[in-house]
Amino acid sequence: QVLLVESGGGLVQPGGSLRLSCAASRITFSIYTMGWYRQAPGKERELVAIITGPGDSTMYADSVKGRFTISRDNARNTVYLQMNRLKPEDTAVYYCNKVPVGTWRDYWGQGTQVTVSS
């Protein structure tokens, strides 16, 4: 069974920055395209950033493009999300998972809460 553990969230003022981490275990991490997802209260979970297995290609949702950067360290089985110029609408629980989720639908971690507020 895959284990995904997110960390790095917190309370930050608008315009601030946070760096999220997601550690994966029990898998050959480098072969999987990974993504960061988020779910705000009362909303569906959405995919905001994607990175290929080797880390040579990334994609972003329009809402975060130019502000968020996804990266990975395959030696550490970890994917990161650097979030800059945060906005109140970025407030959500952030999760990592494979893209597409597919058979990993039962492996969602606990997520990490990001709250952007003054």
Residue pairs with C-beta under 8 A, 6 or more apart in sequence:
1 26
1 107
2 24
2 25
2 26
2 27
2 104
2 107
3 24
3 25
3 26
3 107
3 109
4 22
4 23
4 24
4 95
4 96
4 97
4 107
4 108
4 109
5 22
5 23
5 24
5 25
5 109
5 110
6 20
6 21
6 22
6 94
6 95
6 96
6 109
6 110
6 111
6 112
7 20
7 21
7 22
7 23
7 112
8 18
8 19
8 20
8 21
8 112
9 18
9 20
9 93
9 94
9 112
9 113
9 114
9 115
10 18
10 113
10 114
10 115
11 115
11 117
12 18
12 86
12 114
12 115
12 116
13 116
13 117
13 118
14 86
14 87
14 88
14 116
14 117
14 118
15 85
15 86
16 86
16 116
17 82
17 83
17 84
17 85
17 86
18 83
18 86
18 114
19 80
19 81
19 82
19 83
20 36
20 80
20 81
20 83
20 94
20 112
20 114
21 78
21 79
21 80
22 34
22 36
22 78
22 79
22 80
22 81
22 95
22 96
22 109
23 76
23 77
23 78
24 34
24 77
24 78
24 79
24 96
25 77
27 77
29 74
29 77
30 53
30 54
30 74
31 53
32 53
32 98
33 50
33 51
33 52
33 53
33 98
33 99
34 50
34 51
34 53
34 72
34 79
34 96
34 97
34 98
34 99
35 47
35 48
35 49
35 50
35 51
35 70
35 96
35 97
35 98
35 99
36 47
36 48
36 49
36 68
36 70
36 79
36 81
36 94
36 95
36 96
37 45
37 46
37 47
37 48
37 94
37 95
37 96
37 97
38 45
38 46
38 48
38 90
38 92
38 93
38 94
38 95
38 114
39 45
39 46
39 92
39 93
39 95
39 111
40 89
40 91
40 92
43 92
45 95
46 61
47 61
47 99
48 60
48 61
48 63
48 64
48 68
48 81
49 58
49 59
49 60
49 61
49 64
49 68
49 69
49 70
49 81
50 58
50 59
50 60
50 70
50 99
51 57
51 58
51 70
51 71
51 72
51 79
52 58
53 74
54 74
55 71
55 72
55 74
58 69
58 70
60 68
60 70
63 89
64 83
64 90
67 83
67 84
67 85
67 86
68 81
68 82
68 83
68 84
69 81
69 82
69 84
70 79
70 80
70 81
70 82
71 79
71 80
71 82
72 78
72 79
72 80
73 80
79 96
81 94
81 96
83 90
83 114
86 114
86 116
87 116
88 116
88 117
89 116
90 114
90 116
91 114
91 115
91 116
91 117
92 113
92 114
93 111
93 112
93 113
93 114
94 111
94 112
94 113
94 114
95 108
95 109
95 111
95 112
96 109
97 104
97 107
97 108
98 104
